[in-house]
Amino acid sequence: MEPITLAYIGIGLMIGLSGIGSAFGVTIGGNAAIGAMKKNPDAFGSYMILSALPGTQGLYGFAGYFVFANFGTALGPDITMLQAAAIFGAGLALGVVGLFSAIRQGQVGANGIAAIGAGYDVFGNTLILAVFPELYAIVAFASAFLINGAIQ
């Protein structure tokens, strides 16, 4: 296998897995919002924000590609196998972390949405708690950024 192929497989996993996680996460929140609107339609803004939060993990995966493609010279025809393996590893790590953190963030948001729909004032607390799963996606993105700097 050519090194560039391995690197692009990692990039594809990074974008694909984090995007899949975001799709699942926002769907989980959206489903909860639809149910909650039956009881409390006036809180749609809160539902929308909590439903949209897991979408950021897909953006981190997409931004990871730009980190490797634009902030260095490793992702090119002269890439070494070591550089390609580093890109593959970073892509796999960011993709898997993005996948699971988005799904879990969607579940946290869905529980907050259900509580808001039931009349409880928990938007702020839910927002704080929903940020915790995202922290790991941010750490994975930062790790990909650092890996890119190390392989130049």
HELIX and SHEET records of a PDB file:
HELIX    1   1 PRO A    3  LYS A   39  1                                  37    
HELIX    2   2 PRO A   41  ALA A   43  5                                   3    
HELIX    3   3 PHE A   44  ALA A   52  1                                   9    
HELIX    4   4 GLY A   55  ASN A   70  1                                  16    
HELIX    5   5 MET A   81  GLY A  117  1                                  37    
HELIX    6   6 PHE A  123  ALA A  150  1                                  28    
END                                                                             
